[in-house]
Amino acid sequence: MFPYKDENPTYLKPVVTVGIVINVLAWLLVQGAGTEPALSRSVCELGLIPGDLLGRVPEGYQLPIGEGMACVLGGTPAWYTPLTSMFLHGGWFHLIGNMWFFWVFGNNIEDAMGHGRFVLFYLLCGLLAAAAQVATGPGSPVPMVGASGAISGIMGAYLVLYPRVRVHTLIFLGIFFTTVTLPAWVMLLYWILLQLLGSVPLVAGGGTGSGVAFLAHVGGFVAGIVLIKLFAKPEFVNRHRRPVVVQSR
């Protein structure tokens, strides 16, 4: 189930949401558009590695990553990686998928709180998402990158503010696909259910055992639900709830 647009108008220019270009620039300039050794080096140096951040891995521990490369862990914890990891991605599909969800849902959440508040909200959701992943696997040496934790916060906020807005969604049926229009709450609850199911083996395995940070998605989603009432401006949100006036002639 892949959303591609909603029926929720915006009143402010989504200048922060357009800032997804920062993620694209990081992918191109820092990560070499997925080429080696830039990709592995960026994940190693700027990705969030829970065990390294918390000093839980032995000094000199080598984590194989990429062809013939390894992250040397166990040195001075890189305190900034929970932030820098939010702007990195593991591949083209990872980047495009995240940025697509960011655009579909992010412009309306920015519209509900204003530009400055949205920046802070986005970063807080991303950091809390990272904290959820780290808390479950504090000794994990597996790097985590991606904006999906922060974007999950946006989706949680959307569920609270605009549950009945119609979302146009692609549904893939093998090699075929169809489109369907659903209330936002149906699509978003289906999505978070998948994340919860995906997180079960991660919890059982101490935060390891998957290439997807499901727990970060869940943590970000919950953060968005909790924080949105603190950040949203009622007068901005109410603009979306006014009835449309149709003039006859």
N, C-alpha and C positions, 0 to 999 in steps of 0.2 A: 504494500500500500504506500504510494508515493505521492504526496500532495504537490500540485504544481501552481495553484493560485487559490486565493480566497475572495470572498465577496465583502470585504471589509475596507471601506475607503480610508484614506489618510488625509490629514489636514496640514501637517507639518512636512517640510521636505526631509526625507530620511537621510540626513547627511551622515549620521553615525552608521546606520545600516549600510550605506554605500561604502563605509570604511572596510567592508569585506576585502577591498583591494589590498589592505595591509596583509591579510593572509595570503593572497595571491602573490604579492611581492616577496613575502618571506619564502614562499615555495620556489619562486623563480631565482631569487638572488642569494638566499641563504642555503636553500636545499638543492640548488642546481636542477630544479624541475624534476627531481627524482633520480638524478644521475649520481653515480658513485665517483669519488668518495664523499661528495658533499652531503648526500642524504644520510649516510651512516654517521658522519661526523656531527651533523646538526642534531640528530636524535641522541647521540652519545653526550654531547656537550650541553645541549639546551633542553633536552627532554626531561621529564620528571621520572626519576628512578627512586621509588619509595625507600628501598633499603639503603641507598646511598645518601639520600636526603636526611634520614634519621640515624645514620651511622651504624646500621645493622649488618653491613657486609664487611668482611675482612679487608684490610688494606691490601691493595694490589690484586684484588679479585678481578679476573678478566672475563667479561661477558662477550662471547662471539656475536658479532653483528656485521652483516654485509660480507662480502667476499674477502677473506683474508684479513678482516679487521676485527678489533675487539675494544670494548670500552673498559678502561682500567678504573675500577671503582675503589671506594674505601678511603679516599683522600678527604680534603676539606669539603664539607657539604656545600653544594651550590644552592644557596637559599632562594635564588631568583628563578629556579626552574619551574615552580608551580605557575609562574606568570608566563615565562617564555614558551613553555610547552603548549600553551593555549593558541599560539600562532603558527605552530608547525603541523605538518601532516605526513602520513605514511605513504601516500600514493595519490595519483590523479583522481581516482574514484572517491577516495576519502575526502579530498579537498572539495571536489565538485558537489558531492552529496551534502557535506556540511554547509557549504555556502548557499546551496539551493534552499535548504530548510531555514537558514538564517534570513534569506531574503523574503520567503513566503510569510514568515511569522514575525520577523524582527521589526519591520517597518511599522506595524501596528502597535507594538509594545513601546517603541521609541515615541510614537505618536501619543501614547497614553501618559508619558512622564516627562517628555522634553529631552533634549540632546544630552545635557550634562548628567542628569540623573540616569539616563540610559547607559552611559559609559560606565558609571559606578556600579549599576545593577548588573551589567554584563560581566564585569570583572569579578564581582563578588560571587556570582553564580558559578563562574569558572573555577575560582579558588575553593569554594565549598564543595564543588564536584570533585576536585582533585583530593581534597581532604577526606571525602568519603572513600575514595579508592585506596588512599594511603592507609587509612584507619583499618581497613579490612585486610590488607597485606603489607604491614609495616616493614617486613624484611624482604619484600620482593625485589629482585634485581631487574625486573622487566621494565623497560622504558615505556612511558605513556606520553603520547602527543595527540593534539587535535583540539579543535574548538567545540567539540560536541557537548562537553559538560556545560559550557556557558550557553550554548544554543538550547540545551535541554531545559535550562532555567527559563529561557524565553518561551518555550513551549508550555511549561508549567504555568507561567504567568498568563499566557493566552487562554489556557483552560479556565482560569479563574475569571478573567475579564470578559471573554467572548465565547462562551461555550456553545452558543447556538448559531454562530456565524457559519455559513455554508462554505465548505472547503472542497474544491475540485481535486479529485484524486485519481491517479493511475493505479489500476490493479492488474498485476501480471499473472497470466494463466499459462504457464509453460512458455511456449514461443509466441503466444498471443497475449494481447492486453486489451483492456476496456477502460472506460472512464466512468466514474460515479461521483455524485455530489453528496457529501455527508455533513451533518453537523460537526463542528470542530471537536466537541467532546467525544464523539464516537471514534474519530481518527486518533485523537491524542491518547485516549484511554487504551485503545488497541496498541498503540506504540509503546506506552509505558508498561503494559502487560508483557510485551515481548522482552523488554529490558529486565523486568523482574524475573522472568523465567530464565533468561540468559545469565542472571547473576547467581542463581542457585548453585551451580557447580563452582563458581568463583568463591563463594562464601565457604563452601565445603573444602575447597583447596587452598584456603588462606590467601585469596586474592590473586592466585596465579592459575594458569591453565587455559587461558583464552587470549586471542589476539584483539579482543574488543573489550573496552573498559566499561562494561555494563553497569558496574557499581557507580562509576562517575556519572553516567547518564541518569541513574536513579537519584543520586545525590543532588545533581544540578536541577532536576525536575522538581524535587521537594523544595530546594532552596528558592526556586522561582515562585512556587505556590505561597511560601511563607513570606517572602520579601515584597511581593508585588503590591500589597496594600500599603506598605511603607513608602514606596517610590511613586506609585501612580498618582496623578493629580485628578481628583474627581471631576473637575470642570472639563478636563481633556477627555476623560473616558465617556462622560455623558454626551459628548458630541456624537458618539457612535450609536447612541441609544435613542436619539430623537427620531420621531417618525418623519418619513419623507413626504413633503408636501407637493402634491401634483396639481398644477393649475390647468384648468380646461379652457378651451378657446373655441 
